[in-house]
């Protein structure tokens, strides 16, 4: 018997199966296109295995409220074809096994808590900074959900005095995602982030925005660790800049662990989401 994991991103899906010791037996990835076409690939992969349970970490927004009529749906996503799509229902119709359902970033946070740079901690935040910005949290060992799931990328931030960019978010304009996600960097400077690696002003402004968000998350949730992943955070020079700005903003109001241990990259690198999905599958099986 195997555990199945799905890390469903807006750009690509990653599917994996593991044994009960969480050793990955096989893993595949493919582009996220239409639901019908994408799930054909999902089914072709999982149909080969006898599954004990499946864990899904999905791009969102999604409905995680078990009392809702649309529980298991991808809801107000701009991803074409996926708006109000019953993703969980499609998986359950195909495989009559327990299925865990949460966001991709919640799954990543869970993976990091169990196997990554938050291992041994009871709480962490995982923030991905890439095409968009999304955050997930584990609190007291459990994925954080309530009426819905966290949407950490859409908090409001103070705009940098030298920033006149309007923002990319179609809902809020210059929220955190609107001013600090990858498309905002490209829109502001008309170059990809990797082409701007040596431009110190780009990353100082980026750190200014990210540090504000991390201070707010710290004051609200007081996690043991904050993990920053995603394509933008491949620019390793960001970490010391974010820590420096964070320290200035927090101004020793509350204590945190040493910042080199508190604001860190993912220990599982790009495997945090799929690892968390497999672990959630195992929890669901139990």
BELTA-V220740 format. One line per field, one symbol per residue. ss: DSSP state (2 for helix, 1 for strand, 0 for the rest). phi: phi as a letter, one per 30 degrees, with the letter a starting at -180 (. if undefined). burial: 1 if it has 16 or more other ideal C-beta (glycine too) atoms within 10 Angstrom, else 0. Layout:
ss=???
phi=???
burial=???
This chain:
ss=0111111100011111110000011111111000222222222222000011111111000100000000001100000000001122222222000111111222222222222000000001111110001111111001101000100222010000000000001000101222220222222220002222000222222222222222222222200011111002220022222222222222000000002222110000222222222222222220
phi=.bccbbcccdcbccbbbbddcidddabbbaddcdeddddeddddddddbcccabccccdbdbccddcddcejddcddddejcdhcdddddddddbcbdbdbaddddddddddddbcdcejccbaccccbaebbbbbbcbhicddbbdbcebddcddbddeecccddjcddcbicdeddcbdeddddddcibdeddceccddedddededdddddddddddchddbcccbjddddddddddddddddddddhidbdbdeddcccbdddchdcddddddddddddddd
burial=0111111111001111110000010000010110100110110011000011111111111111000000011100101001001111011100101111111111111111111111001011111111111111111000111000111111101000000010111001011111111111100110001001000001111111111111111100101111111111101001101110110011000001001001111111001111111111111110
